[in-house]
Amino acid sequence: MKAFISYSHDDAEFLTSLHQHLAALRRQRLLEVWTDREIDAGGVLHREIAAAMEDADLFLLLVSSSFLNSDYCYEKEFQKALEKQK
């Protein structure tokens, strides 16, 4: 299963913790996790994020006040998750 993680960069410490909690699933190859940290230097940010969201089976949202304050997290990534859920 492919998971897309949406988070505010202000919450990077929580993302690190989430990766630790998901380690067993990744090790067993039950879960493949993608975040914007996977984008290589020179990558086209919006294109790579859109492709990863389209490819995802699961959206994990690290919802916080920073997430809700982020136009990109809320309007792009959260809305895409809702659209795919339907």
CORNORJO-V748262 format. One record per backbone hydrogen bond with DSSP energy under -0.5 kcal/mol. NH is the residue of the N-H (numbers start at 1). CO is the residue of the C=O. E is the energy in kcal/mol with one decimal. If there is no record, write none. Layout:
<<NH CO E> <NH CO E>>
This chain:
<<3 1 -0.5> <3 32 -3.4> <4 58 -2.8> <5 3 -0.5> <5 34 -2.7> <6 4 -0.6> <6 60 -2.7> <11 8 -2.3> <12 9 -1.2> <14 11 -1.0> <15 11 -1.5> <16 12 -2.1> <17 13 -1.7> <18 14 -2.5> <19 15 -2.5> <20 16 -1.6> <21 17 -2.0> <22 18 -1.9> <23 19 -0.5> <23 20 -0.8> <26 22 -2.2> <27 23 -2.9> <28 24 -1.9> <29 26 -1.3> <30 25 -2.7> <31 25 -1.1> <32 1 -3.0> <33 31 -0.5> <34 3 -2.3> <38 35 -2.1> <39 36 -1.3> <43 40 -2.4> <45 43 -1.0> <48 44 -2.7> <49 45 -2.3> <50 46 -2.4> <51 47 -2.2> <52 48 -2.1> <53 49 -2.5> <54 50 -2.2> <55 51 -1.8> <56 52 -0.9> <57 2 -2.8> <58 2 -1.9> <60 4 -2.9> <61 59 -0.5> <62 6 -2.8> <62 60 -0.5> <63 61 -1.4> <68 64 -2.5> <69 65 -1.6> <70 66 -1.0> <70 67 -0.8> <71 69 -0.6> <74 70 -2.5> <75 71 -2.8> <76 71 -0.6> <76 72 -1.8> <77 72 -1.7> <78 73 -2.8> <79 74 -0.8> <80 76 -1.8> <81 77 -2.0> <82 78 -2.2> <83 79 -2.3> <84 80 -2.6> <85 81 -1.7> <86 82 -1.5>>
